Amino acid sequence: MSLLEIRRSPTGAHFLVIACGYECNDNIGFVFKSNGAGKRRITSRWDYILQSAAEWAEDGGRIYYYRVNSTGADAPKNAPAEGWVEFNLKTGRKSPATARRLKTNASYAVFNVRGDDVLNVRSKPNRESAIVGAIPHDASGIRVTGASVRSGRERWVPISYQNGAGWVNQNYLREESQSPHNQQTPKK
């Protein structure tokens, strides 16, 4: 297993290691104290991080990651639900990531959109609103410009990308690594 990425917490108290799993899609997560002690695995069987979709909450007390059961095998019927998960560092508990808030001081990339599709930008924060733009499936450099809004079971965020602006479903955005302390190694 090879290293995919290291992400330091905003407080500097911990760091997250994302280790390359099956084809670097079904990845394993470990959290350590800043001195390298206290290793804890945050993922388990049928509970993997999709690619490098993991990010710290601003307070450094939670990690959010996009859970997949497997991209290369059929999961059992009792496997956990796929989607964004919150891992609480203090309790070690996992729950749906209902508290995930995207940061206005970070840069985001489109995530989990098929190669032949786009991420629609809407005029208002819901699926029924007019489409005012489209962001390519592999786009990066997307900025969140304000607070999220709940619409049904989804959270929508106002964004700007190139010369456009509007609302997107935040489930399709993942935080990009920007810190020089974060390390990425090429996928093999």
C-alpha positions as CSV (number, residue, x, y, z in Angstrom):
1,M,0.0,0.0,0.0
2,S,1.4,3.4,-0.9
3,L,0.8,6.9,0.4
4,L,-1.6,9.0,-1.5
5,E,-1.8,12.2,0.7
6,I,-1.1,13.7,4.1
7,R,-3.4,16.5,5.4
8,R,-2.7,18.5,8.5
9,S,-5.6,19.6,10.7
10,P,-6.3,23.4,10.9
11,T,-5.2,23.4,14.5
12,G,-2.0,21.5,13.9
13,A,-2.9,18.9,16.5
14,H,-3.4,16.0,14.1
15,F,-2.8,14.9,10.6
16,L,-4.7,12.6,8.3
17,V,-2.9,10.0,6.1
18,I,-4.8,8.7,3.0
19,A,-3.2,5.4,1.9
20,C,-3.8,4.1,-1.6
21,G,-6.2,1.2,-1.7
22,Y,-7.7,-0.6,-4.7
23,E,-6.5,1.4,-7.7
24,C,-6.3,4.5,-5.4
25,N,-10.1,4.7,-5.4
26,D,-10.9,2.6,-2.3
27,N,-8.5,4.4,0.1
28,I,-7.8,3.9,3.7
29,G,-7.6,6.7,6.3
30,F,-5.5,7.0,9.4
31,V,-5.3,9.9,11.8
32,F,-2.3,10.6,14.0
33,K,-1.4,13.2,16.7
34,S,1.0,15.8,15.3
35,N,4.0,14.0,16.9
36,G,3.2,10.8,14.9
37,A,1.8,9.0,17.9
38,G,-1.8,7.7,18.5
39,K,-2.4,6.1,15.1
40,R,-6.1,5.4,14.5
41,R,-7.6,3.9,11.4
42,I,-10.8,5.8,10.5
43,T,-12.0,3.5,7.7
44,S,-12.9,-0.2,7.8
45,R,-14.1,-3.0,5.5
46,W,-16.7,-1.7,3.1
47,D,-15.9,1.8,4.3
48,Y,-13.3,3.4,2.1
49,I,-12.4,7.0,1.1
50,L,-13.1,7.6,-2.6
51,Q,-9.9,8.9,-4.2
52,S,-8.7,11.8,-1.9
53,A,-12.1,13.1,-0.9
54,A,-11.4,13.9,2.7
55,E,-11.2,17.2,4.5
56,W,-10.9,18.7,8.0
57,A,-13.6,20.7,9.7
58,E,-12.4,24.2,10.4
59,D,-12.2,23.4,14.2
60,G,-10.0,20.4,13.6
61,G,-12.3,18.1,15.6
62,R,-13.9,16.3,12.7
63,I,-12.9,14.8,9.4
64,Y,-15.3,14.5,6.5
65,Y,-14.8,11.9,3.8
66,Y,-16.7,10.5,0.9
67,R,-17.4,6.8,1.8
68,V,-17.6,4.1,-0.8
69,N,-18.1,0.4,-0.2
70,S,-15.8,-0.6,-3.1
71,T,-15.2,0.5,-6.6
72,G,-14.0,-3.0,-7.6
73,A,-16.3,-5.4,-5.7
74,D,-20.0,-5.9,-5.0
75,A,-20.7,-4.8,-1.4
76,P,-22.9,-7.0,0.9
77,K,-26.5,-5.8,1.6
78,N,-25.6,-4.7,5.1
79,A,-22.7,-2.4,3.9
80,P,-22.8,1.2,5.2
81,A,-24.4,3.8,2.9
82,E,-22.1,5.6,0.5
83,G,-21.8,9.4,0.7
84,W,-20.2,12.0,2.9
85,V,-19.4,10.8,6.4
86,E,-18.3,12.7,9.5
87,F,-15.7,11.1,11.8
88,N,-15.5,12.7,15.2
89,L,-11.9,12.7,16.6
90,K,-13.0,12.9,20.2
91,T,-15.5,10.1,20.2
92,G,-14.4,8.0,17.2
93,R,-18.0,7.9,16.0
94,K,-19.1,8.1,12.4
95,S,-22.3,9.7,11.2
96,P,-23.8,11.2,8.0
97,A,-22.0,14.5,7.3
98,T,-24.9,16.8,7.9
99,A,-22.7,19.3,9.6
100,R,-20.2,19.5,6.7
101,R,-19.7,23.2,5.8
102,L,-17.5,24.2,2.9
103,K,-15.0,26.9,3.5
104,T,-14.8,30.3,1.7
105,N,-11.1,30.4,2.1
106,A,-10.5,27.0,0.3
107,S,-10.5,25.9,-3.3
108,Y,-12.7,23.0,-4.5
109,A,-12.7,20.6,-7.4
110,V,-15.7,18.8,-9.0
111,F,-16.0,15.4,-7.6
112,N,-17.9,12.1,-8.4
113,V,-19.3,13.4,-11.7
114,R,-19.0,11.0,-14.6
115,G,-16.5,11.9,-17.4
116,D,-19.3,12.4,-19.9
117,D,-21.3,14.7,-17.6
118,V,-21.0,18.2,-16.0
119,L,-21.9,19.7,-12.7
120,N,-24.9,22.0,-13.2
121,V,-24.8,25.5,-11.8
122,R,-28.3,26.7,-10.8
123,S,-29.8,30.1,-10.3
124,K,-31.2,29.2,-6.9
125,P,-30.2,26.5,-4.3
126,N,-32.4,23.6,-5.5
127,R,-32.7,21.0,-8.4
128,E,-35.7,22.7,-9.9
129,S,-34.0,26.1,-10.5
130,A,-32.8,27.2,-13.9
131,I,-29.4,26.0,-15.1
132,V,-27.2,29.0,-15.5
133,G,-23.9,27.2,-16.2
134,A,-22.1,24.0,-16.3
135,I,-18.7,23.0,-14.8
136,P,-16.6,20.2,-16.4
137,H,-16.4,16.9,-14.5
138,D,-12.6,17.5,-13.9
139,A,-12.7,21.2,-13.0
140,S,-10.8,22.7,-10.1
141,G,-10.3,26.2,-8.7
142,I,-14.0,26.5,-7.7
143,R,-14.6,29.1,-4.9
144,V,-17.4,29.0,-2.3
145,T,-18.7,32.5,-1.9
146,G,-21.1,32.2,1.1
147,A,-22.9,30.0,3.5
148,S,-24.7,26.8,2.4
149,V,-28.5,26.4,2.3
150,R,-30.4,23.2,2.9
151,S,-33.0,22.2,0.3
152,G,-34.6,18.9,1.1
153,R,-31.9,16.5,2.0
154,E,-29.2,18.4,0.1
155,R,-27.0,21.3,0.9
156,W,-26.3,23.9,-1.8
157,V,-23.5,26.4,-1.9
158,P,-23.0,29.6,-3.8
159,I,-19.9,29.4,-6.0
160,S,-17.8,31.2,-8.5
161,Y,-15.9,29.5,-11.3
162,Q,-14.1,31.3,-14.1
163,N,-16.6,34.0,-15.1
164,G,-19.7,32.4,-13.8
165,A,-21.6,32.2,-10.5
166,G,-24.6,30.4,-9.0
167,W,-25.5,27.4,-6.8
168,V,-24.2,23.8,-6.8
169,N,-25.0,20.8,-4.7
170,Q,-22.0,20.6,-2.3
171,N,-21.9,16.8,-2.4
172,Y,-20.2,17.2,-5.8
173,L,-17.3,19.3,-4.5
174,R,-14.2,18.2,-2.6
175,E,-11.6,20.4,-1.0
176,E,-8.3,20.7,-3.0
177,S,-5.0,20.3,-1.2
178,Q,-3.2,23.6,-1.0
179,S,-0.9,23.5,1.9
180,P,2.8,22.9,1.2
181,H,2.6,20.3,4.1
182,N,0.2,18.2,2.1
183,Q,2.0,15.6,0.0
184,Q,0.7,13.7,-3.0
185,T,2.3,10.9,-4.8
186,P,1.4,9.8,-8.3
187,K,-1.1,7.0,-8.7
188,K,0.4,3.8,-10.0
